[in-house]
Amino acid sequence: MILKSKDGERQWGLGSILLLFLLCTIGLISMTLEGVQQQCVDKNVAILHHGSDRVNSYFSRIQGVLLAAADPVQPTGVESGTLERIQKLGIDYPEISSISIVDKQGNVVYSSYHQQMNYPLSSEKYFQKALKSSKPGISDLYTKLGNRAVAVYVPLMKEGEVVGLIQAIVDPYKLNNLLSDLIIGREHTFLGITDTNGVIIAFSHPQYIGTSLTRLESIQLALQGQHAAIAETSALGKDWRLVVARPLADNQGAVVLSQPTRAVYSPVTALLQYEIPAVLLWIILIGVLIYRKVLRISQQEVDLMALQAEKANAVAEIAASVAHEVRNPLTGIRGFMQLLSSRTKDPKAHEYGKLIVEEVDRVEVIISEFLSLAKPHSMRRTKCSLTGILRSVYLLASGRGIYNGVDIEFIETESIGMMADGAQLKQAFLNLCTNSIQAMPNGGKLTISVKREAGQAFVLIQDTGEGIRPEHIPRLGERFFTTKEDGSGLGLAVVYRVIEDNHRGKIDVRSELNIGTTFCIWLPLE
């Protein structure tokens, strides 16, 4: 049994170590996956930042060239130098379809595309915005002369006032080269620009120009001047995508990058293919060890129960073999004591004689109790006085306490009657008092009290003895468990069986080493 216990402890210790390694492995995998996932997102964010910087630089460069081309400011006409610079601008930037100069009233005074001369801009929102803000800007996507276009404009200033503007009309379908190289080799990745309404004005996939992305939360945040990276359903399809968005300079729109989440997190998926089997292996190992431990514990319990049964059978056989020999002299003692009591007139002698007869009867019951460890003892419930039983226990314990110098006190508040097996209760209480007296070899105090409490009888047996170790308290009442060198381990087993099993009571033990022990007993009165 000792070898099995040590082997089981080693197995349990190994299982604990493996469990610790499993938890560490899971934590490491979790941190690794979180780190890899963040790296995947960071890659898309880095591409987006590069793209937004490129777009801002592109529009700023065109606005700078436009401003240089219109110098000196001539909102009512075009000088030959200005014309040459405008023509060169169209050559350097083939995506620019036309360049126009507009006066303060919105009339086009010059355009490299002559048909635009007949279309004033006074009603256009971006023209009104330019007059009010005096800042360069980008228009929202609009349709003019049957074509979609975006205007990049610069207000013309003279003496601190806006006197007109110069604008470049950009073909959005030719802007895809501005961004497409940033996403080469990235599967199903979209990169583009939206205007202030969330409508696509330039895209790596030109077929989506003019599509509104305003239902995307990331676009809404970007148009409010915030950076965003959110996994959400695509506005261009039904797939789930990571959408990263960043506002353009001066909140003139947004740059957006979207990629299917399966492609974004493909490194995470690849990592899981290797990590999950490792975790499963750990779980299987720990499960096997725990299963073996449970089987070992179950076997130990079976062995212990078998040993207890063997002890009970041995006690029963011994009790049965000596019961006849013990009962014969007890019968003689009982008869002669009754005879002596009948021939004396001393009240004290009568009381002691009656007590001796009762004790002989109790010895008979004790012999039966040894036999009852192997087979149940029948209950003989009668109307009895619990107070009287405890008073008798007090008298018996007082005689035993004299030899140990133990002062015994009995406290009763009222007479309490109940239906019970009086002999069993007397034996149980006397066992407790005997244990208390034995726990005070150098003297002390034993208090026995009884009272009615919440419809129950409450019995308190309290001593000032050596106390019980905390680890021993849960084992009290276990057959053959004892801490005394000459103990049998049957006394408290009888107490617990009588109180809890036979009389449906409850026992609570409170003990402190070198201070004392208190047995609190509740017995139902119904």
C-alpha positions in Angstrom: 0.0 0.0 0.0 2.9 2.4 0.8 4.6 1.7 -2.5 1.3 2.2 -4.4 0.8 5.6 -2.6 4.3 6.8 -3.4 3.9 5.7 -7.0 0.6 7.5 -7.2 2.1 10.6 -5.7 4.9 10.5 -8.4 2.2 10.1 -11.1 0.2 13.0 -9.7 3.3 15.2 -9.5 4.2 14.4 -13.1 0.6 15.2 -14.1 0.8 18.5 -12.3 4.1 19.4 -14.1 2.5 18.4 -17.5 -0.6 20.5 -16.6 1.7 23.5 -15.8 3.5 23.0 -19.1 0.2 22.8 -20.9 -1.0 26.1 -19.4 2.4 27.7 -20.3 2.1 26.3 -23.8 -1.4 27.6 -24.3 -0.3 31.0 -22.9 2.7 31.1 -25.2 0.5 30.1 -28.2 -2.0 32.7 -27.3 0.6 35.4 -27.1 2.2 34.2 -30.3 -1.1 34.2 -32.2 -1.9 37.6 -30.9 1.5 38.9 -32.0 1.2 37.3 -35.4 -2.3 38.7 -35.8 -1.2 42.2 -34.9 1.8 41.9 -37.3 -0.7 41.0 -40.1 -2.8 44.0 -39.3 0.3 46.2 -39.0 1.4 45.2 -42.5 -1.8 46.5 -44.0 -1.7 49.6 -41.9 1.9 50.3 -43.1 0.8 49.9 -46.8 -2.1 52.2 -46.2 0.1 54.9 -44.6 2.5 54.7 -47.5 -0.5 55.0 -49.9 -2.0 58.0 -48.1 1.3 59.7 -48.0 1.7 59.1 -51.7 -1.8 60.4 -52.4 -1.4 63.5 -50.3 2.0 64.2 -51.9 0.5 63.7 -55.4 -2.4 66.2 -54.9 -0.1 68.7 -53.1 2.3 68.5 -56.0 -0.4 69.2 -58.6 -1.8 72.0 -56.5 1.7 73.5 -56.3 2.2 73.2 -60.0 -1.2 74.8 -60.7 -0.3 77.7 -58.4 3.0 78.2 -60.2 1.4 78.0 -63.6 -1.1 80.8 -62.7 1.6 83.2 -61.5 1.1 86.1 -62.0 -2.6 85.9 -61.2 -4.7 86.7 -64.2 -8.3 85.5 -63.5 -9.6 87.4 -66.5 -7.2 86.0 -69.1 -4.1 83.9 -69.8 -0.7 85.2 -70.6 1.6 83.3 -73.0 3.9 82.2 -70.2 0.9 80.8 -68.2 -0.3 79.0 -71.3 3.0 77.3 -71.8 3.2 76.1 -68.2 -0.4 74.8 -68.4 0.4 72.9 -71.6 3.6 71.4 -70.0 1.5 70.4 -66.9 -0.8 68.4 -69.2 2.1 66.6 -70.7 3.8 65.7 -67.3 0.5 64.5 -65.8 -1.4 62.5 -68.5 -4.2 61.7 -66.0 -5.2 65.4 -66.2 -7.8 65.7 -68.9 -8.1 69.5 -68.8 -6.9 72.7 -66.9 -9.2 75.6 -66.4 -9.1 79.1 -64.9 -12.3 80.4 -63.3 -13.1 83.9 -62.2 -14.8 84.8 -58.9 -18.3 84.6 -60.5 -17.6 81.0 -61.6 -17.2 81.7 -65.3 -14.5 79.7 -67.0 -12.2 82.2 -68.6 -9.8 79.6 -69.9 -9.8 75.9 -70.4 -7.6 73.5 -72.3 -10.8 71.6 -73.1 -12.9 74.2 -75.0 -16.2 72.6 -74.3 -15.9 73.5 -70.6 -16.0 77.2 -71.5 -19.8 76.9 -71.7 -20.3 75.4 -68.2 -20.0 77.9 -65.3 -18.9 76.6 -61.9 -20.9 78.9 -59.7 -23.3 76.2 -58.6 -20.6 73.6 -57.8 -20.1 72.9 -54.1 -16.3 72.7 -54.3 -16.2 76.2 -56.0 -18.2 77.7 -53.2 -16.0 75.9 -50.7 -12.9 77.4 -52.4 -14.2 80.9 -52.2 -15.0 80.6 -48.5 -11.9 78.7 -47.3 -9.3 80.2 -49.6 -7.5 76.8 -49.3 -6.5 74.3 -52.1 -8.7 71.2 -52.2 -10.1 68.3 -54.0 -13.7 68.0 -55.2 -16.1 65.1 -54.7 -16.6 62.8 -57.7 -18.9 64.4 -60.2 -20.1 63.8 -63.8 -19.5 66.5 -66.4 -20.0 66.2 -70.1 -20.9 62.5 -69.6 -17.7 61.6 -67.8 -16.8 61.1 -64.2 -14.1 63.5 -63.0 -12.4 64.9 -59.9 -11.2 68.5 -59.7 -7.9 69.5 -58.0 -8.1 73.2 -57.4 -6.2 76.2 -56.0 -7.8 79.5 -55.2 -6.2 82.5 -56.9 -5.4 85.2 -54.3 -4.9 88.9 -54.9 -4.4 91.3 -52.0 -5.7 88.7 -49.5 -8.9 88.0 -51.4 -10.0 85.1 -53.7 -10.4 86.4 -57.2 -10.8 83.0 -58.9 -9.3 79.6 -59.0 -7.3 77.4 -61.3 -8.2 73.7 -61.4 -7.1 70.5 -63.0 -9.7 68.0 -64.0 -8.4 64.5 -63.3 -9.7 61.3 -65.0 -10.2 58.9 -62.0 -9.8 55.9 -64.2 -6.2 56.9 -64.9 -5.3 57.2 -61.2 -5.1 53.4 -60.5 -1.4 53.4 -61.3 -0.9 55.7 -58.4 -1.7 52.9 -55.9 -1.7 49.6 -57.7 2.0 48.9 -57.3 1.5 48.9 -53.5 -0.6 45.8 -53.5 1.2 43.7 -56.1 1.2 40.0 -54.9 -1.6 40.6 -52.3 -4.5 38.4 -53.0 -7.9 40.1 -53.6 -6.6 43.3 -52.0 -8.4 46.7 -52.8 -6.7 50.0 -52.4 -8.4 53.3 -53.2 -9.4 56.9 -52.4 -12.9 58.2 -51.5 -14.2 61.7 -51.5 -15.8 63.4 -48.5 -19.1 61.5 -49.3 -17.4 58.1 -49.1 -17.6 57.6 -52.8 -14.7 55.9 -54.6 -12.8 58.4 -56.8 -9.7 56.3 -57.5 -9.3 52.5 -57.1 -6.9 49.7 -57.8 -9.9 48.0 -59.5 -11.4 50.8 -61.7 -14.7 49.0 -62.1 -15.6 50.1 -58.6 -15.2 53.8 -59.1 -18.3 55.7 -58.1 -19.3 53.0 -55.6 -20.3 54.3 -52.1 -18.5 52.9 -49.1 -20.3 54.9 -46.5 -21.9 51.9 -44.8 -18.5 50.7 -43.7 -17.7 51.8 -40.1 -14.0 52.2 -40.9 -14.9 54.7 -43.7 -17.2 56.7 -41.4 -14.4 57.0 -38.9 -11.9 58.0 -41.5 -14.2 60.7 -42.8 -14.4 62.0 -39.2 -10.6 62.3 -39.1 -9.9 59.0 -37.3 -7.7 56.1 -38.3 -9.5 52.7 -38.3 -8.8 49.0 -38.8 -12.0 46.9 -38.6 -13.1 43.5 -39.8 -16.4 43.9 -41.5 -18.5 42.7 -44.4 -17.3 44.1 -47.7 -19.3 46.8 -49.5 -18.1 45.4 -52.8 -19.0 41.7 -52.2 -20.2 39.3 -49.6 -16.9 38.3 -48.1 -15.5 39.3 -44.7 -12.6 41.7 -45.0 -10.2 43.7 -42.9 -10.8 47.3 -43.8 -8.1 49.8 -42.9 -8.9 53.5 -43.5 -7.0 56.8 -43.0 -8.2 60.4 -43.6 -6.5 62.5 -46.4 -4.9 65.8 -45.5 -7.5 68.4 -44.3 -10.1 65.7 -44.3 -10.7 65.9 -48.0 -11.5 62.2 -48.2 -10.0 59.0 -47.2 -7.6 56.3 -48.3 -8.9 52.7 -47.8 -7.3 49.3 -48.0 -9.3 46.1 -47.7 -8.2 42.5 -47.9 -10.1 39.2 -47.1 -9.6 38.2 -43.5 -8.6 34.7 -44.7 -5.7 36.2 -46.6 -4.8 38.7 -43.8 -4.6 36.0 -41.1 -3.2 33.2 -43.3 0.0 33.2 -41.2 -2.1 32.7 -38.1 -3.9 29.7 -39.8 -0.6 28.2 -40.8 0.7 28.6 -37.2 -2.4 26.9 -35.8 -1.9 23.9 -38.0 1.3 23.2 -36.1 0.3 24.5 -32.6 -3.1 22.8 -32.2 -1.7 19.2 -32.6 0.9 20.1 -29.9 -1.8 21.3 -27.5 -3.9 18.2 -28.2 -0.9 16.0 -27.5 -0.4 17.7 -24.1 -4.1 17.3 -23.3 -4.0 13.6 -24.2 -1.0 13.0 -22.0 -2.5 14.8 -19.0 -5.8 13.0 -19.6 -4.1 9.6 -19.5 -2.2 10.5 -16.3 -5.4 11.7 -14.6 -7.3 8.6 -15.7 -4.5 6.4 -14.3 -4.6 8.4 -11.1 -8.4 8.1 -10.8 -8.1 4.3 -11.3 -5.4 4.1 -8.7 -7.4 6.1 -6.2 -10.4 3.9 -6.8 -8.4 0.8 -6.3 -7.0 2.2 -3.1 -10.5 2.9 -1.9 -11.6 -0.6 -2.7 -8.6 -2.0 -0.9 -9.3 0.2 2.2 -13.0 -0.9 2.2 -12.0 -4.5 2.0 -9.6 -4.0 4.9 -12.3 -2.3 7.0 -14.7 -5.2 6.2 -12.1 -7.7 7.3 -11.6 -5.8 10.6 -15.3 -5.6 11.1 -15.7 -9.4 10.5 -12.8 -10.1 12.9 -14.4 -8.0 15.6 -17.7 -9.6 15.1 -16.2 -13.1 15.3 -14.3 -12.2 18.5 -17.4 -10.5 20.0 -19.6 -13.5 19.2 -17.1 -16.0 20.7 -16.7 -14.2 24.0 -20.3 -12.8 24.3 -21.5 -15.9 26.0 -18.6 -16.1 28.5 -19.0 -12.4 29.4 -22.7 -12.4 29.8 -22.8 -15.3 32.3 -20.8 -13.5 35.0 -22.7 -10.2 34.2 -26.0 -12.0 34.9 -24.7 -13.1 38.3 -23.4 -9.6 39.2 -26.7 -8.1 38.2 -28.7 -10.6 40.3 -26.6 -10.3 43.4 -26.6 -6.5 43.2 -30.4 -6.5 43.0 -30.5 -8.8 46.1 -28.2 -6.6 48.1 -30.2 -3.5 47.1 -33.4 -5.1 48.4 -31.9 -5.9 51.8 -30.5 -2.4 52.6 -32.4 0.6 53.7 -29.7 3.2 52.9 -31.0 5.5 50.2 -27.5 6.1 48.8 -26.9 2.3 48.7 -30.2 1.9 46.8 -29.1 4.7 44.3 -25.7 3.1 43.8 -27.1 -0.4 43.5 -29.6 0.8 40.8 -26.7 2.6 39.0 -24.6 -0.6 39.0 -27.5 -2.6 37.6 -27.9 -0.1 34.9 -24.2 -0.2 34.1 -24.4 -4.0 33.9 -27.2 -3.6 31.4 -25.1 -1.1 29.5 -22.3 -3.6 29.3 -24.8 -6.0 27.7 -25.6 -3.3 25.2 -21.9 -2.7 24.5 -21.4 -6.3 23.8 -24.3 -6.1 21.4 -22.6 -3.0 19.8 -19.5 -5.0 18.9 -21.8 -7.4 17.1 -23.7 -4.5 15.5 -20.5 -3.4 13.7 -21.0 -6.4 11.5 -24.8 -6.3 11.3 -27.3 -3.4 12.1 -28.5 -3.0 15.7 -32.3 -2.7 16.0 -33.7 0.5 17.4 -35.9 0.5 20.5 -37.5 3.9 20.5 -39.4 4.9 23.6 -40.4 8.1 25.3 -37.4 9.1 27.4 -36.0 12.1 29.2 -32.9 13.5 27.5 -32.2 15.5 30.6 -32.4 12.4 32.7 -30.1 10.5 30.4 -27.5 13.3 30.6 -27.8 13.5 34.4 -27.1 9.8 34.7 -24.1 10.3 32.3 -23.0 13.1 34.6 -23.0 10.9 37.7 -21.1 8.1 35.9 -18.5 10.5 34.5 -18.1 12.2 37.9 -16.9 8.9 39.4 -14.4 8.5 36.6 -13.3 12.1 36.7 -12.2 11.9 40.3 -9.2 9.8 39.4 -8.0 12.4 36.8 -8.7 15.5 38.9 -11.4 16.6 36.4 -14.1 18.9 37.6 -17.4 18.0 35.9 -20.3 20.5 35.7 -23.9 19.7 34.5 -26.1 22.5 33.3 -29.8 22.0 32.6 -32.4 24.6 31.9 -35.5 22.5 31.5 -36.6 18.9 31.3 -36.5 17.7 27.6 -38.3 14.6 26.5 -38.0 12.8 23.1 -38.6 9.6 21.3 -35.3 7.8 21.2 -33.3 4.7 22.2 -32.2 5.8 25.6 -29.6 3.2 26.0 -27.9 4.1 22.8 -27.9 7.9 23.6 -26.5 7.2 27.1 -23.7 5.1 25.6 -22.9 7.7 23.0 -22.8 10.6 25.5 -20.8 8.5 28.0 -18.3 7.7 25.2 -17.8 11.4 24.6 -17.4 12.2 28.3 -14.9 9.3 28.7 -12.8 10.6 25.8 -12.9 14.1 27.3 -11.7 12.9 30.7 -8.9 10.9 29.0 -7.8 14.0 27.2 -7.2 15.7 30.5 -4.7 13.5 32.3 -3.5 16.4 34.5 -7.0 17.6 35.4 -9.3 20.2 33.9 -13.0 20.9 33.5 -15.7 19.1 31.7 -19.0 20.9 31.1 -22.2 19.0 30.0 -25.2 21.2 29.1 -28.6 20.7 27.4 -31.2 23.1 26.2 -34.0 23.5 23.7 -33.0 25.5 20.6 -35.1 26.1 17.4 -37.2 23.0 17.9 -34.2 20.8 18.6 -32.3 19.5 21.6 -28.9 21.1 21.8 -26.3 19.1 23.8 -22.9 20.6 24.5 -19.9 18.6 25.8 -16.9 20.8 26.4 -13.5 20.0 27.9 -10.2 21.9 28.5 -8.0 19.0 27.3 -5.3 18.5 24.8 -7.4 19.2 21.8 -7.6 17.5 18.4 -5.3 18.2 15.4 -7.2 19.9 12.5 -6.3 17.2 10.1 -7.8 14.5 12.4 -11.2 16.2 12.8 -12.6 15.1 9.4 -11.8 11.4 10.3 -13.6 11.4 13.6 -16.3 8.7 13.5 -14.3 6.5 11.2 -14.2 3.0 12.5 -10.8 1.9 14.0 -9.4 5.4 13.7 -7.8 6.5 16.9 -5.0 8.7 18.2 -4.7 7.0 21.5 -2.1 4.3 22.0 -4.6 1.9 23.7 -7.6 3.0 21.8 -9.8 0.7 19.6 -11.2 3.4 17.3 -14.8 2.1 18.1 -16.0 4.7 20.7 -16.5 7.6 18.4 -17.7 5.3 15.6 -20.5 4.3 17.9 -21.2 8.0 18.8 -21.6 9.1 15.2 -23.7 6.1 14.2 -26.1 6.6 17.2 -26.4 10.3 16.8 -26.4 10.8 13.0 -27.6 7.5 11.6 -30.0 6.2 14.2 -31.4 9.5 15.6 -31.0 11.8 12.5 -28.9 14.3 14.6 -25.9 16.4 13.7 -22.4 16.6 15.3 -20.1 19.6 15.0 -16.6 19.5 16.5 -14.6 22.5 17.4 -11.1 22.1 18.8 -7.9 24.0 19.5 -4.7 22.3 20.5 -3.9 22.8 24.3 -7.1 24.7 24.8 -9.8 22.1 24.5 -12.6 20.4 22.4 -16.3 21.1 22.1 -18.8 18.6 20.7 -22.0 20.4 19.7 -24.9 17.9 19.2 -28.3 18.7 17.7 -31.1 16.1 18.1 -34.6 16.5 16.5 -37.4 16.4 19.0 -40.2 15.4 16.6 
